[in-house]
Amino acid sequence: MSMRLAERDRLERELGRLPIDQRAVMVLHFYFDLPLTEAALILDIPVGTAKSRLHRGLTTLRGSIGAEPEATPNGGSGAPERIA
């Protein structure tokens, strides 16, 4: 499996763990490329609520993706190699 595919699978897995209200805003905004105003209209919520759900979802995703160690093809730790 290529690293891009593995990264996409991981992102989708983590996205699926978000609460539905956060996930709905993120899918409409990022997958369907809708502005937050349209996403809010579709979900029948205020724009401010859409913004806060998007922010909370992104914060959660960044934390979970950064916290979970990645599997590497060579069995390494997932940490970037230091180049001198």
N, CA, C and O of each residue as an XYZ file, in Angstrom:
336
protein
N       0.851     -1.168      0.000
C       0.000      0.000      0.000
C       0.897      1.230      0.000
O       1.839      1.306      0.789
N       0.624      2.180     -0.860
C       1.447      3.375     -0.913
C       1.203      4.228      0.328
O       0.171      4.100      0.987
N       2.149      5.086      0.633
C       2.015      5.943      1.808
C       0.824      6.897      1.663
O       0.137      7.174      2.646
N       0.571      7.403      0.447
C      -0.566      8.313      0.239
C      -1.878      7.593      0.552
O      -2.763      8.148      1.203
N      -1.985      6.377      0.090
C      -3.193      5.601      0.326
C      -3.340      5.303      1.819
O      -4.439      5.381      2.369
N      -2.241      4.968      2.459
C      -2.270      4.699      3.897
C      -2.675      5.953      4.671
O      -3.449      5.871      5.625
N      -2.157      7.108      4.266
C      -2.507      8.363      4.933
C      -3.986      8.684      4.743
O      -4.655      9.120      5.680
N      -4.494      8.469      3.536
C      -5.904      8.738      3.267
C      -6.793      7.811      4.085
O      -7.799      8.243      4.647
N      -6.419      6.536      4.149
C      -7.189      5.572      4.937
C      -7.198      5.957      6.413
O      -8.223      5.860      7.087
N      -6.069      6.385      6.891
C      -5.969      6.793      8.296
C      -6.837      8.015      8.570
O      -7.533      8.074      9.584
N      -6.794      8.989      7.663
C      -7.613     10.184      7.815
C      -9.091      9.833      7.808
O      -9.852     10.346      8.629
N      -9.508      8.971      6.899
C     -10.911      8.566      6.845
C     -11.328      7.811      8.104
O     -12.447      7.980      8.588
N     -10.440      6.990      8.630
C     -10.733      6.254      9.866
C     -10.927      7.225     11.033
O     -11.866      7.087     11.817
N     -10.038      8.197     11.137
C     -10.140      9.180     12.222
C     -11.355     10.083     12.041
O     -12.005     10.462     13.015
N     -11.658     10.423     10.797
C     -12.835     11.238     10.522
C     -14.098     10.497     10.966
O     -15.026     11.111     11.494
N     -14.132      9.208     10.758
C     -15.278      8.398     11.171
C     -15.465      8.329     12.671
O     -16.550      7.986     13.140
N     -14.447      8.642     13.422
C     -14.539      8.624     14.886
C     -15.067      9.928     15.468
O     -15.398      9.995     16.652
N     -15.144     10.963     14.640
C     -15.653     12.253     15.120
C     -17.153     12.164     15.376
O     -17.841     11.341     14.771
N     -17.663     13.012     16.273
C     -19.117     13.088     16.446
C     -19.768     13.493     15.118
O     -19.168     14.221     14.327
N     -20.969     13.030     14.882
C     -21.642     13.242     13.608
C     -21.799     14.721     13.278
O     -21.710     15.091     12.107
N     -22.029     15.579     14.270
C     -22.212     17.003     13.978
C     -20.931     17.632     13.436
O     -20.985     18.458     12.525
N     -19.782     17.249     13.988
C     -18.502     17.751     13.483
C     -18.181     17.137     12.127
O     -17.726     17.827     11.214
N     -18.418     15.853     12.003
C     -18.115     15.149     10.752
C     -18.939     15.703      9.594
O     -18.427     15.848      8.484
N     -20.211     16.012      9.843
C     -21.079     16.521      8.781
C     -20.549     17.838      8.222
O     -20.513     18.029      7.007
N     -20.141     18.739      9.100
C     -19.599     20.023      8.640
C     -18.306     19.801      7.857
O     -18.097     20.416      6.811
N     -17.451     18.936      8.356
C     -16.170     18.696      7.686
C     -16.367     18.073      6.306
O     -15.688     18.454      5.353
N     -17.283     17.128      6.195
C     -17.523     16.478      4.904
C     -18.078     17.489      3.894
O     -17.620     17.551      2.753
N     -19.056     18.270      4.318
C     -19.619     19.262      3.399
C     -18.581     20.298      2.978
O     -18.530     20.704      1.816
N     -17.763     20.716      3.925
C     -16.790     21.773      3.631
C     -15.590     21.259      2.831
O     -15.196     21.881      1.845
N     -15.016     20.146      3.238
C     -13.788     19.677      2.598
C     -14.029     18.693      1.447
O     -13.368     18.795      0.413
N     -14.944     17.760      1.601
C     -15.172     16.768      0.552
C     -16.027     17.330     -0.586
O     -15.763     17.074     -1.761
N     -17.071     18.112     -0.213
C     -17.942     18.682     -1.230
C     -17.547     20.108     -1.593
O     -18.168     20.730     -2.455
N     -16.513     20.622     -0.933
C     -15.944     21.939     -1.234
C     -16.978     23.061     -1.121
O     -16.972     24.004     -1.913
N     -17.857     22.950     -0.136
C     -18.868     23.987      0.075
C     -18.347     25.021      1.063
O     -17.653     24.672      2.017
N     -18.676     26.289      0.843
C     -18.343     27.295      1.858
C     -19.120     26.995      3.146
O     -20.166     26.347      3.110
N     -18.611     27.463      4.257
C     -19.278     27.189      5.532
C     -20.696     27.754      5.570
O     -21.567     27.198      6.239
N     -20.931     28.845      4.860
C     -22.285     29.397      4.842
C     -23.267     28.408      4.219
O     -24.384     28.253      4.713
N     -22.866     27.743      3.149
C     -23.745     26.750      2.511
C     -23.879     25.495      3.360
O     -24.962     24.919      3.457
N     -22.779     25.070      3.977
C     -22.834     23.899      4.859
C     -23.799     24.168      6.012
O     -24.595     23.304      6.378
N     -23.723     25.374      6.583
C     -24.616     25.744      7.680
C     -26.073     25.743      7.216
O     -26.960     25.299      7.944
N     -26.312     26.236      6.018
C     -27.669     26.267      5.472
C     -28.209     24.851      5.291
O     -29.350     24.568      5.655
N     -27.399     23.973      4.734
C     -27.815     22.582      4.530
C     -28.124     21.900      5.855
O     -29.092     21.148      5.964
N     -27.294     22.166      6.864
C     -27.469     21.519      8.168
C     -28.469     22.256      9.058
O     -28.797     21.795     10.151
N     -28.947     23.401      8.582
C     -29.912     24.212      9.329
C     -29.355     24.631     10.695
O     -30.010     24.491     11.728
N     -28.135     25.144     10.660
C     -27.475     25.632     11.875
C     -26.890     27.016     11.568
O     -26.652     27.340     10.404
N     -26.657     27.827     12.596
C     -26.009     29.117     12.363
C     -24.580     28.932     11.837
O     -23.937     27.919     12.113
N     -24.097     29.910     11.087
C     -22.735     29.840     10.536
C     -21.708     29.734     11.658
O     -20.723     29.008     11.527
N     -21.925     30.446     12.753
C     -21.003     30.376     13.889
C     -20.897     28.970     14.461
O     -19.821     28.537     14.872
N     -22.010     28.265     14.484
C     -22.013     26.878     14.963
C     -21.225     25.997     14.007
O     -20.466     25.129     14.439
N     -21.403     26.218     12.699
C     -20.633     25.448     11.703
C     -19.138     25.699     11.880
O     -18.335     24.770     11.803
N     -18.770     26.957     12.118
C     -17.349     27.300     12.307
C     -16.786     26.609     13.544
O     -15.684     26.064     13.506
N     -17.543     26.633     14.638
C     -17.029     26.015     15.864
C     -16.946     24.494     15.726
O     -16.012     23.881     16.244
N     -17.898     23.883     15.041
C     -17.836     22.427     14.824
C     -16.654     22.062     13.935
O     -15.974     21.064     14.174
N     -16.412     22.874     12.912
C     -15.266     22.643     12.040
C     -13.969     22.768     12.839
O     -13.075     21.932     12.712
N     -13.872     23.803     13.655
C     -12.668     24.011     14.464
C     -12.445     22.854     15.431
O     -11.333     22.335     15.534
N     -13.501     22.447     16.144
C     -13.366     21.331     17.092
C     -12.987     20.046     16.375
O     -12.153     19.284     16.862
N     -13.598     19.800     15.214
C     -13.272     18.595     14.451
C     -11.832     18.588     13.980
O     -11.148     17.570     14.081
N     -11.365     19.721     13.464
C      -9.976     19.810     13.011
C      -9.001     19.636     14.169
O      -7.982     18.958     14.033
N      -9.311     20.243     15.296
C      -8.454     20.111     16.473
C      -8.376     18.656     16.922
O      -7.299     18.158     17.248
N      -9.515     17.981     16.936
C      -9.542     16.573     17.320
C      -8.755     15.719     16.339
O      -7.978     14.857     16.750
N      -8.951     15.953     15.040
C      -8.219     15.184     14.024
C      -6.723     15.400     14.136
O      -5.948     14.445     14.089
N      -6.315     16.647     14.282
C      -4.881     16.930     14.402
C      -4.293     16.227     15.616
O      -3.187     15.691     15.554
N      -5.035     16.232     16.721
C      -4.553     15.575     17.931
C      -4.483     14.067     17.779
O      -3.514     13.446     18.215
N      -5.493     13.473     17.170
C      -5.512     12.015     17.050
C      -4.511     11.517     16.009
O      -3.894     10.468     16.191
N      -4.354     12.252     14.941
C      -3.388     11.834     13.923
C      -1.969     12.027     14.424
O      -1.090     11.213     14.141
N      -1.741     13.100     15.167
C      -0.415     13.343     15.719
C      -0.074     12.412     16.868
O       1.099     12.142     17.122
N      -1.101     11.914     17.573
C      -0.868     11.084     18.753
C      -0.672      9.613     18.408
O       0.025      8.891     19.121
N      -1.288      9.168     17.312
C      -1.227      7.751     16.951
C       0.042      7.477     16.148
O       0.251      8.102     15.108
N       0.892      6.561     16.604
C       2.095      6.268     15.834
C       1.749      5.630     14.500
O       0.855      4.789     14.402
N       2.471      6.048     13.486
C       2.234      5.496     12.156
C       3.025      4.222     11.969
O       4.157      4.101     12.438
N       2.422      3.279     11.282
C       3.150      2.070     10.895
C       4.022      2.418      9.703
O       3.566      3.075      8.767
N       5.257      1.987      9.732
C       6.154      2.257      8.619
C       6.502      0.956      7.928
O       6.563     -0.093      8.571
N       6.732      1.011      6.626
C       7.013     -0.210      5.881
C       8.256     -0.949      6.365
O       8.318     -2.175      6.282
N       9.244     -0.217      6.870
C      10.481     -0.864      7.287
C      10.477     -1.239      8.765
O      11.492     -1.686      9.299
N       9.331     -1.056      9.426
C       9.226     -1.458     10.835
C       9.816     -0.430     11.784
O      10.011     -0.724     12.964
N      10.102      0.761     11.299
C      10.672      1.820     12.137
C       9.648      2.400     13.070
O       8.513      1.927     13.140
N      10.046      3.424     13.788
C       9.181      4.032     14.779
C       8.179      4.999     14.191
O       7.242      5.397     14.883
N       8.342      5.395     12.934
C       7.453      6.378     12.346
C       7.984      7.786     12.485
O       7.460      8.718     11.875
N       9.035      7.944     13.295
C       9.634      9.257     13.469
C      10.466      9.600     12.231
O      11.087      8.725     11.628
N      10.471     10.880     11.863
C      11.265     11.250     10.701
C      12.751     11.017     10.953
O      13.243     11.174     12.071
N      13.436     10.648      9.912
C      14.879     10.434     10.032
C      15.581     11.770     10.097
O      15.190     12.721      9.420
N      16.594     11.839     10.893
C      17.390     13.070     10.990
C      18.511     12.994      9.994
O      19.267     12.023      9.959
N      18.616     14.016      9.188
C      19.670     14.067      8.180
C      20.676     15.119      8.604
O      20.323     16.278      8.826
N      21.933     14.708      8.715
C      22.981     15.637      9.158
C      23.505     16.464      8.023
O      24.391     17.295      8.222
